Amino acid sequence: MYPRVSQGRRLLGITIDWLACYAISLGFFAGAGTFTDRVPGARVPTLLMFFLEYSLLVAFGGASFGHRLVGLKVIRFSDGGAATPIQALIRCALLVPLITAITFDEDGRGINERFSNTVLVKTR
């Protein structure tokens, strides 16, 4: 139905999102000291920031920061419309435990996409 998005492009998009959230967490929430002293303090804030960034940007903009940079967009699988906020929350909640995002069906959709009735498509 929809053309498949390569796994490399998907991985690049989520890596950009994760690194951006990690940089913000290190800068604002990890405390002071050397880099190795601050890393443990950034773990939980990074996860929370990723959840907020991903779910809010997908819900209200159709794509996360990383998706936009690599030319991807999240749409409803059933009719191609914009993903609803509930779909974005379901998608993100199932994306955080990574195993649901790296197991795919015959259409190339992850478990997080099937349960949220969404799909990633190319914008360019």
Contact map, one row per residue, 1 for C-alpha under 8 A:
1110000000000000000000000000000000000000000000000000000000000000000000000000000000000000000000000000000000000000000000000000
1111000000000000000000000000000000000000000000000000000000000000000000000000000000000000000000000000000000000000000000001000
1111100000000000000000000000000000000000000000000000000000000000000000000000000000000000000000000000000000000000000000001000
0111110000000000000000000000000000000000000000000000000000000000000000000000000000000000000000000000000000110000000000001000
0011111011000000000000000000000000000000000000000000000000000000000000000000000000000000000000000000000000010000000000011100
0001111111000000000000000000000000000000000000000000000000000000000000000000000000000000000000000000000000000000000000000000
0000111111100000000000000000000000000000000000000000000000000000000000000000000000000000000000000000000000000000000000000000
0000011111110000000000000000000000000000000000000000000000000000000000000000000000000000000000000000000000000000000000000000
0000111111111000000000000000000000000000000000000000000000000000000001000000000000000000000000000000000000000000000000000000
0000111111111100000000000000000000000000000000000000000000000000001000000000000000000000000000000000000000000000000000000000
0000001111111110000000000000000000000000000000000000000000000000000000000000000000000000000000000000000000000000000000000000
0000000111111111000000000000000000000000000000000000000000000000010001000000000000000000000000000000000000000000000000000000
0000000011111111100000000000000000000000000000000000000000000000111111000000000000000000000000000000000000000000000000000000
0000000001111111110000000000000000000000000000000000000000000000011000000000000000000000000000000000000000000000000000000000
0000000000111111111000000000000000000000000000000000000000000000010000000000000000000000000000000000000000000000000000000000
0000000000011111111100000000000000000000000000000000000000000000110000000000000000000000000000000000000000000000000000000000
0000000000001111111110000000000000000000000000000100010000000001110000000000000000000000000000000000000000000000000000000000
0000000000000111111111000000000000000000000001000100000000000000000000000000000000000000000000000000000000000000000000000000
0000000000000011111111100000000000000000000000000000000000000000000000000000000000000000000000000000000000000000000000000000
0000000000000001111111110000000000000000000000000000000000000000000000000000000000000000000000000000000000000000000000000000
0000000000000000111111111000000000000000000001101100100000000000000000000000000000000000000000000000000000000000000000000000
0000000000000000011111111100000000000000011001000000000000000000000000000000000000000000000000000000000000000000000000000000
0000000000000000001111111110000000000000000000000000000000000000000000000000000000000000000000000000000000000000000000000000
0000000000000000000111111111100000000000000001000000000000000000000000000000000000000000000000000000000000000000000000000000
0000000000000000000011111111110000000000011011001000000000000000000000000000000000000000000000000000000000000000000000000000
0000000000000000000001111111111000000110110000000000000000000000000000000000000000000000000000000000000000000000000000000000
0000000000000000000000111111110000000000000000000000000000000000000000000000000000000000000000000000000000000000000000000000
0000000000000000000000011111111000000000000000000000000000000000000000000000000000000000000000000000000000000000000000000000
0000000000000000000000011111111000000000110010000000000000000000000000000000000000000000000000000000000000000000000000000000
0000000000000000000000001111111100000111110000000000000000000000000000000000000000000000000000000000000000000000000000000000
0000000000000000000000000101111110000100100000000000000000000000000000000000000000000000000000000000000000000000000000000000
0000000000000000000000000000011111001100000000000000000000000000000000000000000000000000000000000000000000000000000000000000
0000000000000000000000000000001111111100000000000000000000000000000000000000000000000000000000000000000000000000000000000000
0000000000000000000000000000000111111100000000000000000000000000000000000000000000000000000000000000000000000000000000000000
0000000000000000000000000000000011111110000000000000000000000000000000000000000000000000000000000000000000000000000000000000
0000000000000000000000000000000011111111000000000000000000000000000000000000000000000000000000000000000000000000000000000000
0000000000000000000000000000000111111111100000000000000000000000000000000000000000000000000000000000000000000000000000000000
0000000000000000000000000100011111111111110000000000000000000000000000000000000000000000000000000000000000000000000000000000
0000000000000000000000000100010000111111111000000000000000000000000000000000000000000000000000000000000000000000000000000000
0000000000000000000000000000010000011111111000000000000000000000000000000000000000000000000000000000000000000000000000000000
0000000000000000000000000100111000001111111110000000000000000000000000000000000000000000000000000000000000000000000000000000
0000000000000000000001001100110000000111111111000000000000000000000000000000000000000000000000000000000000000000000000000000
0000000000000000000001001000000000000011111111100000000000000000000000000000000000000000000000000000000000000000000000000000
0000000000000000000000000000000000000000111111110000000000000000000000000000000000000000000000000000000000000000000000000000
0000000000000000000000001000100000000000111111111000000000000000000000000000000000000000000000000000000000000000000000000000
0000000000000000010011011000000000000000011111111100000000000000000000000000000000000000000000000000000000000000000000000000
0000000000000000000010000000000000000000001111111110000000000000000000000000000000000000000000010000000000000000000000000000
0000000000000000000000000000000000000000000111111111000000000000000000000000000000000000000000000000000000000000000000000000
0000000000000000000010001000000000000000000011111111100000000000000000000000000000000000000000000000000000000000000000000000
0000000000000000110010000000000000000000000001111111110000000000000000000000000000000000000000000000000000000000000000000000
0000000000000000000000000000000000000000000000111111111000000000000000000000000000000000000110010000000000000000000000000000
0000000000000000000000000000000000000000000000011111111100000000000000000000000000000000000000000000000000000000000000000000
0000000000000000000010000000000000000000000000001111111110000001000000000000000000000000000000000000000000000000000000000000
0000000000000000100000000000000000000000000000000111111111000011100000000000000000000000000100000000000000000000000000000000
0000000000000000000000000000000000000000000000000011111111100001000000000000000000001001101100000000000000000000000000000000
0000000000000000000000000000000000000000000000000001111111111000000000000000000000001001000000000000000000000000000000000000
0000000000000000000000000000000000000000000000000000111111111111100000000000000000000000000000000000000000000000000000000000
0000000000000000000000000000000000000000000000000000011111111111000000000100000000101001000000000000000000000000000000000000
0000000000000000000000000000000000000000000000000000001111111110000000000000000000111111100000000000000000000000000000000000
0000000000000000000000000000000000000000000000000000000111111100000000000000000000001000000000000000000000000000000000000000
0000000000000000000000000000000000000000000000000000000111111111000000000000000000000000000000000000000000000000000000000000
0000000000000000000000000000000000000000000000000000000011111111000000001110000001100000000000000000000000000000000000000000
0000000000000000000000000000000000000000000000000000010011101111111100011100000000000000000000000000000000000000000000000000
0000000000000000100000000000000000000000000000000000111011001111111100000000000000000000000000000000000000000000000000000000
0000000000001001100000000000000000000000000000000000010010000011111110000000000000000000000000000000000000000000000000000000
0000000000011111100000000000000000000000000000000000000000000011111111000000000000000000000000000000000000000000000000000000
0000000001001100000000000000000000000000000000000000000000000011111111111000000000000000000000000000000000000000000000000000
0000000000001000000000000000000000000000000000000000000000000011111111111000000000000000000000000000000000000000000000000000
0000000000001000000000000000000000000000000000000000000000000000111111110000000000000000000000000000000000000000000000000000
0000000010011000000000000000000000000000000000000000000000000000011111110000000000000000000000000000000000000000000000000000
0000000000000000000000000000000000000000000000000000000000000000001111111000000000000000000000000000000000000000000000000111
0000000000000000000000000000000000000000000000000000000000000010001111111100000000000000000000000000000000000000000000011111
0000000000000000000000000000000000000000000000000000000000000110001100111110000000000000000000000000000000000000000000011110
0000000000000000000000000000000000000000000000000000000001000110000000011111000001100000000000000000000000000000000001111000
0000000000000000000000000000000000000000000000000000000000000100000000001111100111100000000000000000000000000000000001111000
0000000000000000000000000000000000000000000000000000000000000000000000000111111111100000000000000000000000000000000011100000
0000000000000000000000000000000000000000000000000000000000000000000000000011111100000000000000000000000000000000000011100000
0000000000000000000000000000000000000000000000000000000000000000000000000001111100000000000000000000000000000000000011000000
0000000000000000000000000000000000000000000000000000000000000000000000000001111110000000000000000000000000000000000000000000
0000000000000000000000000000000000000000000000000000000000000000000000000011111111000000000000000000000000000000000000000000
0000000000000000000000000000000000000000000000000000000000000000000000000011001111100000000000000000000000000000000000000000
0000000000000000000000000000000000000000000000000000000000000100000000000111000111110000000000000000000000000000000000000000
0000000000000000000000000000000000000000000000000000000001100100000000000111000011111011000000000000000000000000000001000000
0000000000000000000000000000000000000000000000000000000000100000000000000000000001111111000000000000000000000000000000000000
0000000000000000000000000000000000000000000000000000001101110000000000000000000000111111100000000000000000000000000000000000
0000000000000000000000000000000000000000000000000000000000100000000000000000000000011111110000000000000000000000000000000000
0000000000000000000000000000000000000000000000000000000000100000000000000000000000111111111000000000000000000000000111000000
0000000000000000000000000000000000000000000000000000001101100000000000000000000000111111111100000000000000000000000100000000
0000000000000000000000000000000000000000000000000000001000100000000000000000000000001111111110000000000000000000000000000000
0000000000000000000000000000000000000000000000000000000000000000000000000000000000000111111111000000000000000001001100000000
0000000000000000000000000000000000000000000000000000001000000000000000000000000000000011111111100000000000000001101101000000
0000000000000000000000000000000000000000000000000010011000000000000000000000000000000001111111110000000000000001000000000000
0000000000000000000000000000000000000000000000000010000000000000000000000000000000000000111111111000000000000000000000000000
0000000000000000000000000000000000000000000000000000000000000000000000000000000000000000011111111101100000000011000000000000
0000000000000000000000000000000000000000000000000000000000000000000000000000000000000000001111111111100000000001000000000000
0000000000000000000000000000000000000000000000100010000000000000000000000000000000000000000111111100000000000000000000000000
0000000000000000000000000000000000000000000000000000000000000000000000000000000000000000000011111111100000000000000000000000
0000000000000000000000000000000000000000000000000000000000000000000000000000000000000000000001111111110000000000000000000000
0000000000000000000000000000000000000000000000000000000000000000000000000000000000000000000000101111111000000000000000000000
0000000000000000000000000000000000000000000000000000000000000000000000000000000000000000000001101111111000000111000000000000
0000000000000000000000000000000000000000000000000000000000000000000000000000000000000000000001101111111100000111000000000000
0000000000000000000000000000000000000000000000000000000000000000000000000000000000000000000000000111111100000100000000000000
0000000000000000000000000000000000000000000000000000000000000000000000000000000000000000000000000011111110000110000000000000
0000000000000000000000000000000000000000000000000000000000000000000000000000000000000000000000000000111111111110000000000000
0000000000000000000000000000000000000000000000000000000000000000000000000000000000000000000000000000001111111110000000000000
0000000000000000000000000000000000000000000000000000000000000000000000000000000000000000000000000000000111111000000000000000
0001000000000000000000000000000000000000000000000000000000000000000000000000000000000000000000000000000111111000000000000000
0001100000000000000000000000000000000000000000000000000000000000000000000000000000000000000000000000000111111100000000000000
0000000000000000000000000000000000000000000000000000000000000000000000000000000000000000000000000000000111111111110000100000
0000000000000000000000000000000000000000000000000000000000000000000000000000000000000000000000000001111110011111110000000000
0000000000000000000000000000000000000000000000000000000000000000000000000000000000000000000001000001101110001111111000000000
0000000000000000000000000000000000000000000000000000000000000000000000000000000000000000011101100001100000001111111100000000
0000000000000000000000000000000000000000000000000000000000000000000000000000000000000000001000000000000000001111111111100000
0000000000000000000000000000000000000000000000000000000000000000000000000000000000000000000000000000000000001111111111100000
0000000000000000000000000000000000000000000000000000000000000000000000000000000000000000011000000000000000000011111111000000
0000000000000000000000000000000000000000000000000000000000000000000000000000000000000011011000000000000000000001111111000000
0000000000000000000000000000000000000000000000000000000000000000000000000001110000000010000000000000000000000000111111100000
0000000000000000000000000000000000000000000000000000000000000000000000000111110000100010001000000000000000000000111111110000
0000000000000000000000000000000000000000000000000000000000000000000000000111100000000000000000000000000000001000110011111000
0000100000000000000000000000000000000000000000000000000000000000000000011110000000000000000000000000000000000000000001111100
0111100000000000000000000000000000000000000000000000000000000000000000011110000000000000000000000000000000000000000000111110
0000100000000000000000000000000000000000000000000000000000000000000000111000000000000000000000000000000000000000000000011111
0000000000000000000000000000000000000000000000000000000000000000000000111000000000000000000000000000000000000000000000001111
0000000000000000000000000000000000000000000000000000000000000000000000110000000000000000000000000000000000000000000000000111
